């Protein structure tokens, strides 16, 4: 209704003439009146200059000359709606419908007014009724509006059903196809989406959006091979369909086909704007292929686009740690921790590197910080207790184990560490009791115990006890 591209400067003399003529009409001194379009120009001029009161007055004056003009009445209703005078707006829309019962703009504006009043049921009922009256493109527009109403009222299955109604009328409606992809997953109706889009692609095999939606539905059900096939059809039809390459790469990564994932991501980089998530995914693929230098290259590209993303610096640190480049790893982990000072995982990562560098006292400080940040997390306690054990603080390790149990409960790993610390303190009998308890509760965690000191298995009582539980 409002012309957003309108600019008085395009034809300044003309608008000045119209405004001057309007002022004469307003005073009652005009020799001739303005036509409908000129009145609309005046109203739009006042609106663009944020003078709603004068715009409304211009509408009222216009209505005295053109009482049956639906365009003038609609302008008035829109102004009243923007001013939150909803009751007055609805009364004006009643007039519009008397003179022009099939005015699609009036139908949609009434829905907007009812939504603004939070009358979702009335808005939905109104649009449902009108959808039976209109046909073709107008009906599609009403149904799309109806889907938004159902979204606002949180009737999410109704959103999905309404979008299906749109697609049945217009099988290539871009807005409906784009939206239904999301709602199929959100409402957990992926099987219905597969049936719908299979029918669409069977009848219209060159419908790229339908192929994409079919792929997304298969992907949602973790049917990755099928989703890749659908995406292949999609990009064969539209080779610049960037989201298909993105999703295809994700599917390949799920299947651990990292080379193919990299091909899809490279294609995405060719046709779309650089994105940190794409470079990060490429870094992940190279990391999985154990090419840590290339992995870092792409992680750094991601960090340039998103310099505040601490997780990327953590991933860079992990690649250095896997190459045992501990000092470089610490630097990257430290950047991550600087960006997120309350991340216990980053503290533990730095602690682990410092342990490898034999800077054990500083490592223990990092583990203590991790415990302070996440006292209810078993992993942080295990890191601290293991650090104390490796540093030779066996009695302190036992003390901290008791504190850990208070926070996390009696975990199997705790008992293995307790047994190992008691062995180191020469308390073999107590150690055997803790070891038996650990084997009884979590026998699969035995490696925790043997990694601390493989020679424990050379003790006959330990070997006998372990063998007994292995048989069980």
Secondary structure, DSSP 8 states (H G I E B T S, - for coil): ---TT--GGGGHHHHHHHHHHHHHHHHT--SS---HHHHHHHHHHHHHTT-HHHHHHHHHHHHHH-TT-HHHHHHHHHHHHHTT-HHHHHHHHHHHHHH-TT-HHHHHHHHHHHHHTT-HHHHHHHHHHHHHH--HHHHHHHHHHHHHHHHHTT-HHHHHHHHHHHHHH-TT-HHHHHHHHHHHHHTT-HHHHHHHHHHHHHH-TT-HHHHHHHHHHHHHTT-HHHHHHHHHHHHHH-TT-HHHHHHHHHHHHHTT-HHHHHHHHHHHHHHS---HHHHHHHHHHHHHTT-HHHHHHHHHHHHHH-TT-HHHHHHHHHHHHHTT-HHHHHHHHHHHHHH-TT-HHHHHHHHHHHHHTT-HHHHHHHHHHHHHH-TT-HHHHHHHHHHHHHHT-HHHHHHHHHHHHHHH---HHHHHHHHHHHHHTT-HHHHHHHHHHHHHHHGGGHHHHHHH-GGGGGSHHHHHHHHHHHH-
